[in-house]
Amino acid sequence: MLFSKIIEDEKAWAEIKNDIDVFKPLISYILKNEQLSQNNISNVKQCTNAVFKVGNLIIKIFAPNESGHDTERGYKSELFGQTRALSLGLTVPKILASGIIKDKYDFPYIVTEYINGIELNGLFSNFENNKKYDLGLKLRKITDKLNTPCEQFNNIEYPEVIVSDGYNGWLIDLGYKKRFLDERTKYIRSLDINKNNLVFCHGDMAICNILYDSNEELHIIDFACSVLAPICVDHVYVAFWTDFNKSFINGYFGEISIDELIEICFNGFLLSINGIDFLANGLEYGFIDGKSCESIEDFKVQLKEYIIKKMI
């Protein structure tokens, strides 16, 4: 056995996913098997899966099913999304190898080239407004290529997935009020969501998943949350994680009114698989306390007030 630890739930996985010593035997075996060079191993970023830098490589080892994570979905989505982005000519890390190593647990993995860049969230607040505007323009050129129709790739069907009993049960556990959830479901069912208005969405277009290199180029990483969904699912992440910065918003969305932006973000939060989780924990981000919202109209009013305040 290459892997010695016991993984029986999400907590157990979280405790060891960044431990180089734990994963070193797996990493060495994978690289040898794929005929890729061995090198010093280091940590790179905190995320759901185990991600390490090995020389000029990045290796992502996905959480096994025993961790409670939807490993099959994440692995398939990552492979499809990154391969698709490469085929569109976007500057994302090149995939060098992928597969599943069967050891104590089944570990899907992906090895990519290392992009020498800095996560945009570590730089964004230091940029001048004209730089933020330019970043908005650059990112929109990228997402316009990504956010286009494609085939279904991970069996996540919209809008069924986000109005299912299981999904609503999760939202109840997060602390949402019943009236809010009932209105949310009714509102989503009233929308004309069908395969004709779904596009490929990265699903986690937070600026921590955007690398900025020395040539001021942007590189999108971490496609594990990719999904075929309404385009607002990506747009709300872009707006939220740049803190509704007016200069960036103007660059990314162009000529857009406050009311149009509010509508995009309103729908994006309600329709996103994970975005509504951020809303539930909004106070941690200096945002809205979603769990206190009595209705979706209450949420919309608070969202409008928040965005207007940020963009003054």
N, C-alpha and C positions, 0 to 999 in steps of 0.2 A: 504493500500500500504506500502510495506517495503522499496521501493526505491523512493526517492522524486525528484531527479534531472531530468532535461530535456536533452536528448541526441538526437541531430539532425544531427551531423556530427562528423568527426574524431577529430576535435579540441575540441569539447565539451567533448568527451570521454577522451581525453588526459588530460584535466584539472582536472578530478575527479578520474581517475582510481587508483591513489595511496592514496586516502583519506580514512583513516580508519573509520572515523565517518560516511561517506556516505555509506559504505558497511557493517558496523557492523550489522544492522538489517538483511540483507540478509545472512551474515555469520552465525549469531546465529540461524536463521531459518533452514538453510541447515544442520548445525551440529546437531541440535535437531531432525530434521526429519530423519537423517541418524544414529541417536543414537551414535554420536561421542562426545567426551568430549569437553566442552567449556573451554576456557583459554584466557590468554592475547593475544591480536592481535598486530602484528607488521609487518612492511614492510620488504620485502626481496630484491627484485631486480626490476629494471626498465625493463618492456617489453611491448608488445602490449596489453596484457590483465591485469586484476586486480589480483595480486598475493600477498597473505599474509601468514604469519606464525601464527599458532594458537597452542601454546604449542608444541607438537611433530608432528603437522600436517602442511601440506601446502595445501591451498585452492586456486585454480585458477578459477576465474569467467570470462568467455569469454565476449568480447565486443559484445553487441547485434547488430543485423543487421542494426539498425538505425545509428550506428556509421560509417557505410561505410566499415567496415571490413568484410571479407569473413568468418563469424563466423561458419557456418556449416562445411566448409572445415577444418578450424583449429581445431574444436572440434573433428570431426571424425578422423582426422589425428593424433591428440594427443592420443586419446584412442587406435587407432589401433597400432600406433608406439610403445607406451609404453608397451602395452599388449604383442606385439610381442617380444620386447626386453626382457621382463621378461620371456617369454616362451623359449627364447634362453639361459637363465641362466645368463644374463648380470646384473650387479649391478646398476640397475636403481630404482627409488623410487617405492614402491609397491602402486598400486591403491587401495584405501579403499572405495571409493564411487564415483558415477558420475550420472548425470542427468540434467534435465532442470527445472529451477524454473520459473514459469509463474507469473510475477508480473506486474509492469508498462510496462516492456519489458520482452522478453524471455531471460533468462540468463543461458546458459549451464555452467556446473561447473564440476570440477574434484577435488577430495580430495585425497592426497597421504601422505605417511609417509614423515617425514622430515629427510633429509640426513645431518648429521653434517659434512659439508665440506666447503671448500672455493673455490670460482670460480677461475679457473686456470689462468684466465687473470690477477688476482691480485697477482699472485706468479711467473709467468713464467719468467719475466725479471730478477728475483733475483736468479734463479737456475744456477748452474754451467753447463758447456756444457755436462758433462757426465750424469747429471740428465736429461737434455733436451733430450739427446739421448735415455735414458731409457723410458722417457715419450712417445717418438715417437713409441718405440717398444710396449708399453702397449696399446696405443691408437689404433695402427694398429690391434692388436689382437681383439679389440672390434669392430672396423669398418669392419673387415673381416667377422665377424659373422652377423653384421647388413646388409652389402652391398651384399645381396644374393637375388635371385628371390623370388617374392611373388605375391599374387593375387592383382588385382587393388582394391584400397580401398577408393579413393576420387574423382574419375572421372576426374582426370587431365591426359590428354593423351599427351605423348611425340611423336614427336616434335611439334604437332599441337598447343599446348598452347603457345609456345614461338615464333611462327611465325604468330600468328593470327593478324588480323587488330587491335583489341583492345590492344594487348600487344605492338605492334609497335607504336600505338598511344601514349601509356604511355612513351615509349622511346623517342619519338619526344618531348613530354612535358618535359622530363628530360634534353633535350638540345643536343641530339646526331645529328650528321650531316647525311643528307639524304644518301649520298654515303655509309657511314659506315653501316647504317641500311640495305640498299639494298644488300650490299655485305654480311652482316651477314645472312640475310634471305636466300640468294642464297647458301651460304656455308653450313648452317644447312640442307637445303633441299638436298644437295649433299651427306650428311653423311648417312650411312646405319643404321639409328636408327629404331629399331622395338622391339616388345615385347620380342624377344629372347635375346636382350642385355641391357635390363632394369633391375635394381635391386632396392631394397629398399634403399632410401637415407634419412638421417635425415633432410637434407634440410637447416639446419642452424648450421653446425658443427663448430661454433665459440667457442673459448676457454672460453667464458663467460657462455657457456652451458655445461661445464664440471666441475664437482666438484672434489676436491682433498681432501681426508680425512687424518686423523692422521696415518693411516696405509699405506699411499701412494697409495691407491686405487683410481681409476677414476670412476666417476658416470656420465652418460649422462642424461641430463634433457631437457625439452622443445621440445617435438616432434610435435608441431603444424604445422611446415612447411614440415613435412614428405611428400615424393613423390616417385613415381615409376619413376626412371630416369636413365640416364647414370651415371656410377660410378664417373666420373670426377666432377660431381656436388657436391659431398661431399669432394673429395680430394682437390679441389681448396680452399674450406673454411679452411681446415686444414692447408694448406700451407700459405694462405694469413694471417690468424689470428695469426699465430706464426711468422709472419714477415719474412718468408722464412729463418728461422734460420737454418744454415747448419747442426748443430748437431741434431736438431730435425728431419729435413728432412731426414738425413741419417738413423735415427732410424725408422722413419715411412715408408719411401719408399724403404729403403735398397739400393741395388746397382742400382742406376738410374743415367743416364747421365743428364747433364743440358738440352740438347735438348729434352729428354723425359719428363722432368719436365715441361719445357716450353710448350710442346704440351698438357699435361694434364691441365695446368692452362689456356692456351689459349682456349681450348674447354670448360673447366669448367666455365669460365666467360661468354662465349657466350651462353652457354646452360642453365645456372642457371636461375631460375625464379627471384631470388633476387640479385644474385651475380653481375649482370650487373648494378644494382643500386649502389653498392659500387664503381664500376668502374666510374660511372658518377660523383660520389662525391669523387673521388680518392684523390684529393689534401687535403681533410680533414684528411686523414689517412697517409699523406706523400707518397702517391702512385702516379699513373699515372693519368693525366687529361684525362679521357676517352672522354669527350665531345669535346676535341680538335683533336681527331684522325680523319684523313681524310679517312682512309680505315681500313679494318681489318688487312691488312699487316702492316700498320703504327702502329697499336696497338701491333701486334706481335713483331715488332722490339723494341718498347719501353719496352714491357714486358720482353723481353730477356735481354736488357740492365739493367733493374731494378733487375731482379733475379740474374744475374751474379754479380752485385755490392753488393747485400746483402749476397751472399754466398762465397765471397772471404775470 
